[in-house]
Amino acid sequence: MDGRTGCIANAFTDLSVFLQMPPNVRLSRSLPLKCLRIYMRILGVMYFCCRSEERRHILTGLRHGLGFCSSIHRYSNIVAKTFAGICDHYVEKLFNAYRPVSQNMEFLKRCVDIPNKAWIQKIYDQRKGCLMITGHFGAVEFLPLVLSVNGFKIAMIVRYKDQHLKRACEAIGNARDGILIDASEKGVLQAAVSAIRNGRILITQCDEFKHWKPCKKEETLVFGLPVPQDRTLDVLRRRTGVPACLGLMKRFKQRYELLIDPIMEGNDEGKLSEHSWKTLEGYILKYPEQWYEWKAVSKYILPLACK
């Protein structure tokens, strides 16, 4: 097996690597968004046909999360849309990382609505900072740039699959005065707190189960299963005391909508980690095809709950 064949074989073991191979990156720079979406979905079908174990994890997570469905037809429709949504996430990731920033900004100005913009604008204008919690939901890749083009200074805690993608994302961040905090490096908490205290909106995800920092004495329910509660957001909340909201980029056929749902004001008490997950879980159950972490439910939550 030559080097190129070996590279393709290795890529087939990871969807993210497979869909972000160099030929796909090159195509993402020139193909119209609609054509890129069709192309990536075809690749997704090929991948999941070969990766039965990964397909099984996603279906197991879906079955547990959704429980009883009213009909086989409805469940089959959700499954098909979920797999399509997983591929669409990588379309948006490539589009966001490798198209010119000016082109992306124009696209997002034209295609994104923000129904509750008044709330986040009021909080932002106080210049005390804000926590925006999000998840692997809809077009999350567009979230930082959507906020930037609407005049908000942001910081975001991120994880990179490779250095090439990291450089591309950092270039976008620099172009829009955004701060990207690499979760794999030291000083993440200090950098996050500093960004908030400088009046920025800090974006972070609450559904990365693999990276949760569990609390030994407290539990939360994830799709009805008791698991150790993550304490990451609670630490940030105690350090800053700023308002917090859920921010989700809901995907439609040709448009997007930034859903902003306030979770805590400055003086509210309670566990931010638990409230954030519960709020996100409500949206996931309402729009299950928009969430692409069903595999993680099967791989991390079900085994953890069985201990």
C-alpha positions as CSV (number, residue, x, y, z in Angstrom):
1,M,0.0,0.0,0.0
2,D,1.5,3.3,-1.1
3,G,1.5,6.5,1.0
4,R,-1.6,8.0,-0.7
5,T,-3.6,4.9,-0.3
6,G,-2.6,4.6,3.3
7,C,-3.6,8.2,3.9
8,I,-7.1,7.6,2.5
9,A,-7.4,4.4,4.5
10,N,-6.5,6.3,7.7
11,A,-8.9,9.1,6.9
12,F,-11.8,6.5,6.6
13,T,-11.4,5.9,10.4
14,D,-12.5,9.4,11.3
15,L,-15.3,11.4,9.7
16,S,-13.8,14.8,10.4
17,V,-10.4,13.8,8.8
18,F,-12.2,12.2,5.8
19,L,-14.4,15.1,5.0
20,Q,-11.6,17.6,5.5
21,M,-9.0,15.9,3.3
22,P,-7.0,18.3,1.0
23,P,-9.1,17.7,-2.2
24,N,-12.3,18.6,-0.2
25,V,-10.6,21.7,1.2
26,R,-9.7,22.8,-2.3
27,L,-13.3,22.2,-3.6
28,S,-14.7,24.1,-0.6
29,R,-13.0,27.2,-1.8
30,S,-14.8,27.3,-5.2
31,L,-17.9,25.1,-5.2
32,P,-21.3,26.9,-4.6
33,L,-22.6,26.1,-1.2
34,K,-25.5,24.0,-2.5
35,C,-23.2,21.9,-4.6
36,L,-20.7,21.5,-1.8
37,R,-23.5,20.3,0.5
38,I,-24.6,17.6,-2.0
39,Y,-21.0,16.5,-2.6
40,M,-20.3,16.2,1.2
41,R,-23.5,14.3,1.8
42,I,-22.5,11.8,-0.9
43,L,-19.1,11.4,0.8
44,G,-21.0,11.0,4.1
45,V,-23.1,8.1,2.7
46,M,-19.9,6.4,1.5
47,Y,-18.2,6.9,5.0
48,F,-21.2,5.6,7.0
49,C,-21.7,2.6,4.7
50,C,-18.1,1.5,5.6
51,R,-18.2,2.5,9.2
52,S,-20.9,0.3,10.7
53,E,-19.8,0.8,14.3
54,E,-19.9,4.6,14.1
55,R,-23.3,4.3,12.5
56,R,-24.5,2.1,15.3
57,H,-23.3,4.5,18.0
58,I,-25.3,7.3,16.4
59,L,-28.5,5.2,16.1
60,T,-28.1,4.0,19.7
61,G,-27.8,7.6,20.9
62,L,-30.8,8.6,18.9
63,R,-33.0,5.8,20.1
64,H,-32.1,6.5,23.7
65,G,-32.5,10.3,23.4
66,L,-35.8,10.2,21.5
67,G,-37.4,7.2,23.3
68,F,-40.7,6.3,21.8
69,C,-41.5,7.8,18.4
70,S,-45.0,8.2,17.2
71,S,-44.3,6.3,14.0
72,I,-41.6,4.4,12.1
73,H,-41.9,7.0,9.3
74,R,-41.2,9.9,11.7
75,Y,-38.2,8.1,13.3
76,S,-36.8,7.2,9.8
77,N,-37.2,10.8,8.7
78,I,-35.3,12.0,11.8
79,V,-32.5,9.5,11.2
80,A,-32.1,10.6,7.6
81,K,-32.0,14.3,8.5
82,T,-29.6,13.6,11.4
83,F,-27.0,12.0,9.1
84,A,-27.5,14.8,6.6
85,G,-27.0,17.4,9.3
86,I,-23.8,15.7,10.4
87,C,-22.4,16.2,6.9
88,D,-23.8,19.7,6.7
89,H,-21.8,20.6,9.8
90,Y,-18.5,19.9,7.9
91,V,-19.8,21.9,4.9
92,E,-20.2,24.9,7.1
93,K,-16.8,24.2,8.8
94,L,-15.0,24.2,5.5
95,F,-17.0,27.1,4.1
96,N,-16.2,29.2,7.2
97,A,-12.5,28.3,7.4
98,Y,-11.5,28.4,3.8
99,R,-13.6,31.0,2.0
100,P,-12.6,34.7,2.1
101,V,-13.7,36.4,5.3
102,S,-15.4,39.2,3.4
103,Q,-17.4,36.7,1.4
104,N,-18.5,34.8,4.5
105,M,-19.5,38.1,6.2
106,E,-21.7,39.1,3.3
107,F,-23.3,35.7,3.2
108,L,-24.1,35.7,6.9
109,K,-25.4,39.3,6.9
110,R,-27.9,38.2,4.2
111,C,-28.9,34.8,5.5
112,V,-29.0,35.0,9.3
113,D,-31.8,36.3,11.5
114,I,-31.4,37.1,15.3
115,P,-34.9,37.3,16.9
116,N,-33.7,38.1,20.4
117,K,-30.9,40.4,19.5
118,A,-32.2,43.1,21.9
119,W,-31.3,41.0,24.9
120,I,-27.7,40.3,24.0
121,Q,-27.2,43.9,22.8
122,K,-28.4,45.3,26.2
123,I,-26.0,43.0,28.1
124,Y,-23.1,43.8,25.7
125,D,-23.6,47.5,26.0
126,Q,-23.0,47.3,29.8
127,R,-19.4,46.3,28.9
128,K,-19.1,43.7,31.7
129,G,-18.9,40.7,29.4
130,C,-21.2,37.7,28.9
131,L,-21.1,33.9,28.7
132,M,-22.8,32.4,25.6
133,I,-23.1,28.7,26.0
134,T,-23.6,26.7,22.8
135,G,-23.4,23.1,21.6
136,H,-22.8,20.9,18.6
137,F,-26.1,22.1,17.2
138,G,-27.0,23.4,13.7
139,A,-24.5,25.8,12.1
140,V,-22.4,26.4,15.2
141,E,-19.4,27.1,13.0
142,F,-21.0,30.3,11.9
143,L,-21.7,31.6,15.4
144,P,-18.5,33.6,16.1
145,L,-18.6,35.4,12.8
146,V,-22.4,36.1,13.0
147,L,-21.8,37.9,16.3
148,S,-18.7,39.7,14.9
149,V,-20.6,41.0,11.8
150,N,-23.3,42.3,14.2
151,G,-20.8,44.4,16.1
152,F,-20.0,42.1,19.1
153,K,-16.5,41.5,20.2
154,I,-16.1,37.8,21.0
155,A,-13.8,35.2,22.4
156,M,-14.2,31.4,22.0
157,I,-12.8,28.3,23.5
158,V,-12.1,25.9,20.7
159,R,-10.4,22.5,19.9
160,Y,-8.6,21.9,16.6
161,K,-8.3,18.7,14.7
162,D,-5.1,19.9,12.9
163,Q,-2.7,22.8,12.7
164,H,-3.8,23.8,9.2
165,L,-7.4,24.3,10.4
166,K,-6.1,26.2,13.4
167,R,-4.2,28.6,11.3
168,A,-7.2,29.2,9.0
169,C,-9.5,29.9,12.0
170,E,-7.0,32.1,13.7
171,A,-6.7,34.2,10.5
172,I,-10.5,34.7,10.6
173,G,-10.3,35.6,14.3
174,N,-7.6,38.2,13.7
175,A,-9.5,39.7,10.8
176,R,-12.5,40.4,13.0
177,D,-10.7,41.2,16.3
178,G,-11.8,37.9,17.8
179,I,-9.9,35.9,20.4
180,L,-9.7,32.1,19.9
181,I,-8.6,30.2,23.1
182,D,-7.1,26.8,22.3
183,A,-8.5,24.4,24.9
184,S,-5.5,22.1,24.5
185,E,-3.0,24.8,25.8
186,K,-2.3,25.9,29.3
187,G,-4.0,28.9,30.9
188,V,-7.4,28.4,29.3
189,L,-9.4,29.5,32.4
190,Q,-7.3,32.6,32.9
191,A,-7.6,33.6,29.2
192,A,-11.4,33.1,29.3
193,V,-11.9,35.1,32.5
194,S,-9.7,37.9,31.0
195,A,-11.7,38.0,27.8
196,I,-15.0,38.3,29.8
197,R,-13.6,41.1,32.0
198,N,-12.6,43.0,28.9
199,G,-16.3,43.1,27.9
200,R,-16.3,40.3,25.4
201,I,-18.9,37.6,24.8
202,L,-17.2,34.3,25.6
203,I,-18.5,31.4,23.6
204,T,-18.1,27.9,24.9
205,Q,-19.8,24.5,24.5
206,C,-21.6,22.5,27.2
207,D,-22.0,19.2,25.4
208,E,-18.5,18.0,25.0
209,F,-19.0,15.0,27.3
210,K,-15.6,13.6,26.6
211,H,-14.0,16.8,28.1
212,W,-16.4,17.3,31.0
213,K,-14.7,18.0,34.4
214,P,-17.0,15.9,36.6
215,C,-18.0,16.9,40.1
216,K,-17.6,14.0,42.5
217,K,-20.6,14.9,44.7
218,E,-23.2,16.1,42.3
219,E,-25.1,14.6,39.4
220,T,-27.1,15.8,36.5
221,L,-29.5,14.0,34.1
222,V,-28.5,13.6,30.5
223,F,-31.5,12.3,28.5
224,G,-32.8,10.8,31.8
225,L,-29.5,9.2,32.8
226,P,-27.7,10.3,36.0
227,V,-24.1,11.2,35.4
228,P,-21.5,13.3,37.3
229,Q,-22.1,17.0,36.7
230,D,-19.7,19.0,34.7
231,R,-18.2,21.9,36.8
232,T,-16.5,23.9,34.1
233,L,-19.2,26.6,33.5
234,D,-19.8,26.9,37.3
235,V,-16.1,27.8,37.8
236,L,-16.4,30.5,35.1
237,R,-19.6,31.8,36.6
238,R,-18.1,32.1,40.1
239,R,-15.0,33.9,38.7
240,T,-17.0,36.5,36.7
241,G,-20.6,36.7,37.9
242,V,-21.7,37.8,34.4
243,P,-25.0,37.0,32.7
244,A,-25.2,33.8,30.7
245,C,-27.3,32.7,27.7
246,L,-27.7,29.8,25.3
247,G,-26.8,30.7,21.7
248,L,-27.7,28.2,18.9
249,M,-27.4,28.6,15.2
250,K,-30.6,26.8,13.9
251,R,-30.3,25.7,10.3
252,F,-33.1,26.0,7.8
253,K,-33.0,25.1,4.1
254,Q,-31.6,28.3,2.9
255,R,-31.3,30.5,6.0
256,Y,-30.1,30.4,9.6
257,E,-31.4,31.8,12.8
258,L,-29.4,32.6,15.9
259,L,-31.5,31.6,18.9
260,I,-30.6,33.4,22.1
261,D,-32.1,32.1,25.3
262,P,-31.2,33.8,28.6
263,I,-30.2,31.3,31.3
264,M,-28.9,33.5,34.1
265,E,-28.7,37.2,34.9
266,G,-26.0,38.7,37.0
267,N,-27.6,38.0,40.5
268,D,-29.2,34.7,39.7
269,E,-28.2,31.6,41.7
270,G,-27.9,28.0,40.7
271,K,-25.6,25.7,38.8
272,L,-24.9,27.2,35.4
273,S,-23.6,23.8,34.0
274,E,-26.8,22.1,34.9
275,H,-29.1,24.9,33.7
276,S,-27.2,25.2,30.4
277,W,-27.4,21.5,29.6
278,K,-31.1,21.3,30.5
279,T,-31.8,24.3,28.2
280,L,-29.8,22.8,25.4
281,E,-31.4,19.4,25.9
282,G,-34.8,20.9,25.4
283,Y,-33.8,22.3,22.0
284,I,-32.2,18.9,21.1
285,L,-35.4,17.0,21.8
286,K,-37.3,19.6,19.8
287,Y,-34.9,19.6,16.9
288,P,-33.0,16.2,17.1
289,E,-31.7,16.4,13.5
290,Q,-29.9,19.6,14.3
291,W,-27.6,18.0,17.0
292,Y,-24.6,16.0,15.8
293,E,-23.3,14.5,19.0
294,W,-25.6,11.5,19.3
295,K,-22.6,9.2,19.0
296,A,-21.2,10.7,22.2
297,V,-24.4,9.7,24.1
298,S,-23.7,6.1,23.1
299,K,-19.9,6.2,23.7
300,Y,-19.7,8.3,26.9
301,I,-23.0,8.9,28.6
302,L,-24.5,5.4,28.5
303,P,-21.4,3.6,29.8
304,L,-20.9,6.3,32.5
305,A,-24.5,6.0,33.6
306,C,-24.1,2.2,33.9
307,K,-21.2,2.4,36.4
